[in-house]
Amino acid sequence: MMRIAVAIDAARASARAMRTAVDEARAHGGGIDVIYVYREAAPVAAFPSFPEKGRDRRDPSASERQARAALDDWLDGLELDVGDVEVNRVVLTGANPARTLIERSSQYDLMCVGSRRTGVFRDLRPSVVSELVARRAHCSVLISRGPQA
C-alpha cells in the first residue's frame, strides 16, 4: 500500500495538491496523511515580566489546538469526495516548514505539494517550500500545478 503525504497551508495550491493526492491514492491504493506545519506562537509582552507572574507563560497545547482546528476547517470546506481513501490529519510544529516536511518525508512513498507562485513567471518555477522539498525529500515529490482549485 502506497503512503502519500500532502503538505497544506490552506491556500488554493494546497487544494490542488490534495486533489492530486486523492487521485494518486485511488490509482495506486493507499492512504493520505494531510500535513499542516505550524509555528508555535511566541509570547508577546511590551516589557519583560516575571514568568512566575504568568504574563509570559503560554499554553503549549493552545497553538496545536488552533492548528488542528484550522486543518479541520480547511478540510471540511474543501468539498472533496475522498471516497474510500483513508485520510489522516497530521499537525506538526516547526519554525521552517520545508525542513519539517523534508525530515518527515522518509516515512512516505510520495509527497504532494502545491505551488502558489503568482505573476508572469509562475509556471517556470515552483514556490520556495515546494522547491526545497522537491530537491531534498527522501521520497518522490509531486508538485501540483494548474488551474486554481
Sequence and secondary structure as in RCSB ss.txt:
>XXXX:A:sequence
MMRIAVAIDAARASARAMRTAVDEARAHGGGIDVIYVYREAAPVAAFPSFPEKGRDRRDPSASERQARAALDDWL
DGLELDVGDVEVNRVVLTGANPARTLIERSSQYDLMCVGSRRTGVFRDLRPSVVSELVARRAHCSVLISRGPQA
>XXXX:A:secstr
 EEEEEEE SSHHHHHHHHHHHHHHHHH EEEEEEEEE       SS   GGGTSS   HHHHHHHHHHHHHHHH
HTT    TT  EEEEEEE S HHHHHHHHGGG SEEEEE    STTTTTS  HHHHHHHHH SSEEEEE SS  
